Amino acid sequence: MHKFLRVLLVASCLLWSTLSCAQEVNYGANPAAMEVIDELVSQEGFDREELIEIFSDAGRQQSILDAMSRPAEKTKAWYEYREIFLNDKREKQGLEFYQQHRETLQRAEQETGVPAAMIVSIIGVETYYGRIAGSYRVIDALSTLAFDYPRRSEFFTKELKHFLILTRDQGMDPLLLKGSYAGAMGYGQFMPSSYRSYAIDFDGDEKADIWNNPVDAIGSVANYFKAHGWTEGDPVIVAANATAAIPEEMMSRGRNLKPRFSVAEFTAAGLEPTMQTDPEAEAIGIEFELADGMEYWLGLHNFYVITRYNHSAMYAMSVYQLSQRIAAGVSP
């Protein structure tokens, strides 16, 4: 009997421990979550009990915190980085995606001026044409980062509020939608604020579904580029020859990618375009490391627009060059 009581006591302790942990990992009574609830109720007309229920289901994900806090790996050189995206498999699947959605892509290009191949390339780089769009519940990702990742809590708290507003407005269940560990969503990996600003209903069903509807995803990516100033028909980037040491302030460094010197000024400084380019066009100097040296480019306005999607010159170059390969492979 004594042994039975001891086993029962251990089992009771384990049960209590499990329940305690369950209480600790959800955000139903979290003070910061309560502040978000108060704001959404008072400013956006949400129902308090519904929000409490949502946050009581939102779970803290340690794997997300681990991923966000993990030291960044050494930045790859361009010749290594480009192999991730500029390969036969991604090109082949991009052409398949293009053919499958040709009519929608052509309509998006006609309405926004953004090349169809560029839209395909963004979706290909972001999610492998929708194949890898993230397996975390967005509510878990954003709640974890808003309430348990102090370094970027302000940013993710704003994104969390955007997410709850968009799911209400679109009639979606916030507990079902999935995305990346940082809360990026759908074919094009929009953050909630980007969704609210740029996602569109492109098939007329009164919902902007970027998770399951490639038509809306295509229209939304095109709309994002248009809203950020894509100029139809203008060049994106021009190869250049360096004949002198170029002043540091004229070259892209990190996230400093906005064109601010004219092509004529670059030419005078010793970075000369290899093809005829408007001398008054503004550009940014870019250098990429190859296995056996460096290559130089002048990124123009449309290149900068690509970097508004991801603030990286190598990312933008991968998107551009993949789009060129897709465009070249499209059958008439």
MIFILO-761514 format. One line per field, with one value per residue (C-alpha): residue number from 1; residue in three letters; x, y, z. Coordinates in nm, 2 decimals. Layout:
# MIFILO-761514
num NUM|...
residu ALA|...
u X|...
v Y|...
w Z|...
//
This chain:
# MIFILO-761514
num 1|2|3|4|5|6|7|8|9|10|11|12|13|14|15|16|17|18|19|20|21|22|23|24|25|26|27|28|29|30|31|32|33|34|35|36|37|38|39|40|41|42|43|44|45|46|47|48|49|50|51|52|53|54|55|56|57|58|59|60|61|62|63|64|65|66|67|68|69|70|71|72|73|74|75|76|77|78|79|80|81|82|83|84|85|86|87|88|89|90|91|92|93|94|95|96|97|98|99|100|101|102|103|104|105|106|107|108|109|110|111|112|113|114|115|116|117|118|119|120|121|122|123|124|125|126|127|128|129|130|131|132|133|134|135|136|137|138|139|140|141|142|143|144|145|146|147|148|149|150|151|152|153|154|155|156|157|158|159|160|161|162|163|164|165|166|167|168|169|170|171|172|173|174|175|176|177|178|179|180|181|182|183|184|185|186|187|188|189|190|191|192|193|194|195|196|197|198|199|200|201|202|203|204|205|206|207|208|209|210|211|212|213|214|215|216|217|218|219|220|221|222|223|224|225|226|227|228|229|230|231|232|233|234|235|236|237|238|239|240|241|242|243|244|245|246|247|248|249|250|251|252|253|254|255|256|257|258|259|260|261|262|263|264|265|266|267|268|269|270|271|272|273|274|275|276|277|278|279|280|281|282|283|284|285|286|287|288|289|290|291|292|293|294|295|296|297|298|299|300|301|302|303|304|305|306|307|308|309|310|311|312|313|314|315|316|317|318|319|320|321|322|323|324|325|326|327|328|329|330|331|332
residu MET|HIS|LYS|PHE|LEU|ARG|VAL|LEU|LEU|VAL|ALA|SER|CYS|LEU|LEU|TRP|SER|THR|LEU|SER|CYS|ALA|GLN|GLU|VAL|ASN|TYR|GLY|ALA|ASN|PRO|ALA|ALA|MET|GLU|VAL|ILE|ASP|GLU|LEU|VAL|SER|GLN|GLU|GLY|PHE|ASP|ARG|GLU|GLU|LEU|ILE|GLU|ILE|PHE|SER|ASP|ALA|GLY|ARG|GLN|GLN|SER|ILE|LEU|ASP|ALA|MET|SER|ARG|PRO|ALA|GLU|LYS|THR|LYS|ALA|TRP|TYR|GLU|TYR|ARG|GLU|ILE|PHE|LEU|ASN|ASP|LYS|ARG|GLU|LYS|GLN|GLY|LEU|GLU|PHE|TYR|GLN|GLN|HIS|ARG|GLU|THR|LEU|GLN|ARG|ALA|GLU|GLN|GLU|THR|GLY|VAL|PRO|ALA|ALA|MET|ILE|VAL|SER|ILE|ILE|GLY|VAL|GLU|THR|TYR|TYR|GLY|ARG|ILE|ALA|GLY|SER|TYR|ARG|VAL|ILE|ASP|ALA|LEU|SER|THR|LEU|ALA|PHE|ASP|TYR|PRO|ARG|ARG|SER|GLU|PHE|PHE|THR|LYS|GLU|LEU|LYS|HIS|PHE|LEU|ILE|LEU|THR|ARG|ASP|GLN|GLY|MET|ASP|PRO|LEU|LEU|LEU|LYS|GLY|SER|TYR|ALA|GLY|ALA|MET|GLY|TYR|GLY|GLN|PHE|MET|PRO|SER|SER|TYR|ARG|SER|TYR|ALA|ILE|ASP|PHE|ASP|GLY|ASP|GLU|LYS|ALA|ASP|ILE|TRP|ASN|ASN|PRO|VAL|ASP|ALA|ILE|GLY|SER|VAL|ALA|ASN|TYR|PHE|LYS|ALA|HIS|GLY|TRP|THR|GLU|GLY|ASP|PRO|VAL|ILE|VAL|ALA|ALA|ASN|ALA|THR|ALA|ALA|ILE|PRO|GLU|GLU|MET|MET|SER|ARG|GLY|ARG|ASN|LEU|LYS|PRO|ARG|PHE|SER|VAL|ALA|GLU|PHE|THR|ALA|ALA|GLY|LEU|GLU|PRO|THR|MET|GLN|THR|ASP|PRO|GLU|ALA|GLU|ALA|ILE|GLY|ILE|GLU|PHE|GLU|LEU|ALA|ASP|GLY|MET|GLU|TYR|TRP|LEU|GLY|LEU|HIS|ASN|PHE|TYR|VAL|ILE|THR|ARG|TYR|ASN|HIS|SER|ALA|MET|TYR|ALA|MET|SER|VAL|TYR|GLN|LEU|SER|GLN|ARG|ILE|ALA|ALA|GLY|VAL|SER|PRO
u 0.00|0.29|0.45|0.12|0.08|0.44|0.38|0.05|0.24|0.51|0.24|0.05|0.38|0.45|0.10|0.13|0.46|0.32|0.02|0.26|0.47|0.17|0.06|0.41|0.44|0.12|0.05|-0.31|-0.20|0.12|0.14|0.28|0.00|-0.25|-0.12|-0.16|-0.51|-0.60|-0.48|-0.66|-0.98|-0.97|-0.84|-0.94|-1.27|-1.16|-1.35|-1.14|-1.24|-1.16|-0.81|-0.75|-0.86|-0.62|-0.32|-0.40|-0.35|-0.03|0.27|0.63|0.86|1.22|1.33|1.24|1.44|1.73|1.72|1.69|1.98|2.21|2.53|2.51|2.73|3.02|2.87|2.92|3.11|2.90|3.03|2.91|2.59|2.46|2.48|2.19|1.95|2.11|2.09|1.92|1.66|1.53|1.53|1.34|1.08|1.05|0.97|0.71|0.56|0.56|0.38|0.13|0.04|0.12|-0.21|-0.20|0.16|0.10|-0.20|0.01|0.29|0.04|-0.13|0.19|0.48|0.67|0.81|0.65|0.98|1.08|0.76|0.83|1.19|1.09|0.86|1.13|1.39|1.16|0.98|1.08|0.76|0.55|0.70|0.88|0.68|0.73|0.59|0.55|0.21|0.24|0.06|0.33|0.62|0.50|0.40|0.73|0.93|0.71|0.70|1.02|1.28|1.35|1.60|1.33|1.02|0.89|0.91|0.74|0.48|0.37|0.38|0.17|-0.10|-0.10|-0.14|-0.44|-0.60|-0.55|-0.69|-1.00|-1.04|-0.99|-1.21|-0.91|-0.84|-0.52|-0.45|-0.43|-0.20|0.16|0.48|0.85|1.00|1.01|0.64|0.68|0.39|0.29|0.44|0.62|0.69|0.52|0.54|0.19|0.25|0.36|0.05|-0.18|0.00|0.06|-0.13|-0.42|-0.72|-0.61|-0.88|-1.19|-1.30|-1.27|-0.98|-0.61|-0.49|-0.11|-0.09|-0.28|-0.38|-0.09|-0.31|-0.33|0.04|0.15|-0.06|0.06|0.43|0.38|0.19|0.47|0.72|0.49|0.43|0.81|0.86|0.95|0.99|0.87|1.12|1.42|1.74|1.81|2.19|2.49|2.82|3.12|3.50|3.70|4.00|4.08|4.02|3.66|3.58|3.42|3.12|3.02|3.01|2.74|2.82|2.58|2.23|2.35|2.20|2.02|2.16|2.30|2.57|2.52|2.66|2.87|3.02|3.11|3.27|3.48|3.58|3.69|3.39|3.28|2.96|3.03|2.72|2.56|2.38|2.21|2.49|2.23|2.09|2.16|2.34|2.53|2.86|2.86|3.15|3.10|3.37|3.44|3.66|3.94|3.88|3.61|3.33|3.18|2.84|2.63|2.30|2.03|1.69|1.51|1.79|1.72|1.35|1.45|1.64|1.33|1.22|1.54|1.81|2.09|2.28|2.35|1.99|1.88|2.14|2.02|1.66|1.76|1.98|1.73|1.46|1.69|1.73|1.36|1.27|1.52|1.36|1.00|0.85|0.65
v 0.00|0.23|0.16|0.23|0.57|0.66|0.58|0.78|1.07|1.07|1.05|1.34|1.55|1.47|1.57|1.89|1.96|1.90|2.13|2.40|2.39|2.41|2.72|2.87|2.83|2.99|3.36|3.37|3.56|3.72|4.09|4.20|4.00|4.18|4.51|4.40|4.28|4.61|4.81|4.59|4.61|4.98|5.09|4.82|4.69|4.34|4.11|4.07|3.71|3.60|3.75|3.58|3.26|3.31|3.39|3.10|2.88|3.06|2.86|2.98|2.81|2.76|2.65|3.00|3.17|2.95|3.02|3.40|3.40|3.17|3.35|3.43|3.20|3.36|3.54|3.34|3.48|3.56|3.26|3.03|3.22|3.21|2.84|2.82|2.99|2.98|2.61|2.38|2.26|2.60|2.72|2.41|2.44|2.81|2.74|2.49|2.74|3.00|2.77|2.66|3.02|3.19|3.37|3.51|3.62|3.79|3.98|4.08|4.21|4.41|4.57|4.65|4.66|4.41|4.13|3.80|3.62|3.86|3.76|3.39|3.44|3.61|3.32|3.07|3.23|3.28|2.95|2.72|2.81|2.75|2.42|2.55|2.83|2.75|2.51|2.73|2.86|3.23|3.31|3.10|3.26|3.62|3.58|3.41|3.69|3.97|3.85|3.65|3.81|4.15|4.26|4.29|4.29|4.62|4.51|4.17|4.32|4.55|4.25|4.05|4.32|4.35|3.97|3.97|4.26|4.10|3.76|3.93|4.14|3.85|3.61|3.37|3.16|3.30|2.97|2.78|3.00|2.89|3.06|3.09|3.10|3.48|3.51|3.55|3.41|3.25|3.20|3.54|3.54|3.86|3.98|4.08|4.45|4.39|4.18|4.46|4.71|4.51|4.18|4.19|3.98|3.90|3.65|3.83|3.61|3.89|3.73|3.79|3.44|3.43|3.09|2.86|3.07|3.13|3.38|3.61|3.54|3.64|3.96|4.05|4.02|4.23|4.49|4.50|4.58|4.84|5.01|5.03|5.21|4.95|5.13|4.93|4.87|5.02|4.82|4.67|4.63|4.69|4.51|4.74|4.75|4.90|5.10|5.27|5.24|5.35|5.57|5.37|5.60|5.51|5.14|4.93|4.82|4.61|4.75|5.07|5.00|5.32|5.47|5.82|5.88|5.92|5.68|5.97|6.01|5.65|5.66|5.96|5.77|5.47|5.23|5.22|5.04|4.78|4.88|5.21|5.35|5.68|5.89|6.07|5.75|5.71|5.39|5.22|5.05|4.68|4.43|4.05|3.80|3.53|3.22|3.39|3.76|4.03|4.14|4.49|4.62|4.93|4.87|5.10|5.20|4.88|4.68|4.89|4.80|4.43|4.50|4.65|4.28|4.18|4.42|4.23|4.29|3.92|3.84|4.09|3.97|3.61|3.71|3.91|3.65|3.37|3.58|3.62|3.25|3.19|3.46|3.30|2.96|3.05|2.91|3.16
w 0.00|0.09|-0.25|-0.43|-0.25|-0.34|-0.71|-0.70|-0.54|-0.81|-1.08|-0.93|-0.92|-1.28|-1.38|-1.18|-1.34|-1.69|-1.62|-1.48|-1.79|-2.01|-1.81|-1.85|-2.22|-2.34|-2.33|-2.20|-1.88|-2.00|-1.90|-2.23|-2.41|-2.19|-2.31|-2.67|-2.59|-2.42|-2.73|-2.98|-2.78|-2.73|-3.07|-3.31|-3.16|-3.08|-2.84|-2.53|-2.45|-2.81|-2.78|-2.45|-2.60|-2.89|-2.67|-2.44|-2.74|-2.86|-2.74|-2.67|-2.91|-2.78|-3.13|-3.26|-2.99|-3.06|-3.43|-3.37|-3.12|-3.30|-3.42|-3.78|-4.00|-4.19|-4.49|-4.80|-5.09|-5.40|-5.59|-5.31|-5.23|-5.59|-5.61|-5.37|-5.61|-5.95|-6.03|-6.28|-6.03|-5.93|-6.29|-6.41|-6.14|-6.22|-6.58|-6.47|-6.23|-6.52|-6.76|-6.50|-6.41|-6.74|-6.78|-6.43|-6.46|-6.79|-6.64|-6.34|-6.58|-6.79|-6.49|-6.29|-6.53|-6.33|-6.55|-6.51|-6.47|-6.19|-6.00|-6.05|-5.94|-5.61|-5.53|-5.63|-5.41|-5.12|-5.10|-5.39|-5.57|-5.26|-5.16|-4.85|-4.70|-4.33|-4.08|-3.76|-3.66|-3.72|-3.39|-3.21|-3.39|-3.35|-2.99|-2.89|-3.06|-2.93|-2.56|-2.52|-2.75|-2.60|-2.86|-3.13|-2.91|-3.04|-3.41|-3.35|-3.13|-3.41|-3.65|-3.41|-3.40|-3.78|-3.79|-3.57|-3.76|-4.10|-3.99|-3.85|-4.16|-4.40|-4.19|-4.13|-3.82|-3.66|-3.50|-3.83|-4.05|-4.08|-4.19|-4.11|-3.76|-3.80|-3.90|-4.27|-4.47|-4.79|-5.13|-5.12|-4.74|-4.65|-4.29|-4.16|-4.21|-4.57|-4.62|-4.50|-4.72|-5.04|-5.05|-5.29|-5.40|-5.76|-5.85|-5.73|-5.45|-5.19|-5.00|-5.04|-4.98|-5.02|-4.84|-5.07|-5.37|-5.62|-5.81|-5.51|-5.43|-5.78|-5.78|-5.43|-5.52|-5.84|-5.63|-5.38|-5.65|-5.81|-5.47|-5.42|-5.75|-6.01|-6.34|-6.64|-6.91|-6.72|-6.68|-6.34|-6.32|-6.55|-6.55|-6.50|-6.53|-6.24|-6.37|-6.04|-5.67|-5.63|-5.33|-5.05|-5.02|-5.38|-5.31|-5.14|-4.79|-4.60|-4.62|-4.78|-5.13|-5.23|-5.56|-5.50|-5.76|-6.13|-6.38|-6.51|-6.17|-6.15|-6.49|-6.38|-6.07|-6.26|-6.25|-6.62|-6.74|-7.01|-7.21|-7.30|-6.99|-6.92|-6.77|-6.56|-6.41|-6.04|-5.93|-5.65|-5.70|-5.62|-5.60|-5.58|-5.48|-5.74|-5.68|-5.87|-5.83|-5.82|-6.05|-6.05|-6.13|-6.12|-5.95|-6.09|-5.95|-6.03|-5.85|-5.55|-5.57|-5.55|-5.23|-5.07|-5.05|-4.88|-4.80|-4.96|-5.28|-5.32|-5.27|-5.53|-5.78|-5.73|-5.79|-6.10|-6.26|-6.19|-6.35|-6.66|-6.68|-6.65|-6.91|-7.15|-7.11|-7.15|-7.46|-7.68
//
